[in-house]
Amino acid sequence: MDITNPLVYGVPCFVAFILLELVYSKTHDDDRLYEWKDLAVSSAMGLGAVIITPLIKVISSAFIFNVVYEAFNPLVNGVRTNIMGYESFGWAWYTWLICQFLDDFTYYWFHRLNHTVRILWAAHIVHHSSNNFNLGTGLRNGWFTLMYKPLFYMWLPAIGFHPSMVIICLAIESLWQFQLHTKYVPKMGFIEKFMNTHTMHQVHHAQNLEYLDKNHGGFLNMFDKLFGTWVELDEKIDIKFGVVHAPNSYNPVVVLTHEFKDIWLDVKKSKNLYQAFMYVFGPPGWSPDGSTLTVRQMQRAMIAERKAQHAKSGKIQLQTAVKDKKEAVASNK
């Protein structure tokens, strides 16, 4: 079945929407939405991805996905049959929906691990390195991510989905993800119940401690809710976009590689293999002595501090109430 990858049409649309948002922001007193140097870095990342993606696509679709598909779905009497004994999936409309749903499930875990495994974070941090949240940021993707992303999706052709279908579902996911990077779409009512929306993605790009490592979903927010990583945007909180340990550079090479450099420096100071392993494959922020903390550790400390403050406040209120009551009794006498 010959199908055109929708990203072929998506790229010119990306450029058009970025220009539209840029003009709108400049004509509606929102000059800080775009910074020219920042946009240039994002554009360089996007252009590099456009050049690299076709090469990676050859590896992922023509090699990895097809090899896996052929190995797990051999021809038996002229019919593609999965090694589990059932006929491999065809091209029915409901097969597309199932494949897209499973793609979304895979994307959630792929995305979540990009935030919780440091070597993967080193590749993914590029996307979060901008202090701005706009459609230009949607183009800022790490090139190294493209090299291992197909490995997360191999199970789909293995169970019987055609490689071309998997590739198309991946492209559709990318189109949805791009348009989430705008602040000009407000909360969407009922849709917020099950879809991953623009306000939820603002949470994902925030460096506010309570928002870190939240809302990893693609189309749907159900997996975030199911696995405990969903947070609704609190419009009372002033969002600060970007990453805690920023590259502080507009040099694309620095933006691409700065976290890999930090990993190497940490590995060199390791005292044993376990420490070296954790610096590479542990969560970002891990340290053997607690000199730096992971997101979970920081969030637990924040929750404990808030509970302590709440308890202290409650104790003060109780003491004040008791004192007032005593004074009232004394004055009545």
Secondary structure, 3 states (H helix, E strand, C coil): CCCCCCHHHHHHHHHHHHHHHHHHHHHCCCHHHCCHHHHHHHHHHHHHHHHHHHHHHHHHHHHHHHHHHHHHCCEECCEEECCCCCECCCCCHHHHHHHHHHHHHHHHHHHHHHHHCHHHHHHHHHHHCCCCCCCCHHHCCCCCHHHHHHHHHCHHHHHCCCHHHHHHHHHHHHHHHHHCCCCCCCCCHHHHHCECCHHHHHHHHECCHHHCCCCCCCCECHHHHHCCCCCCCCCCCCCCECCCCCCCCCCHHHHHHHHHHHHHHHHHCCCCHHHHHHHHHCCCCCCCCCCCCCHHHHHHHHHHHHHHHHHHHHHHHHHHHHHHHHHHHHHHC
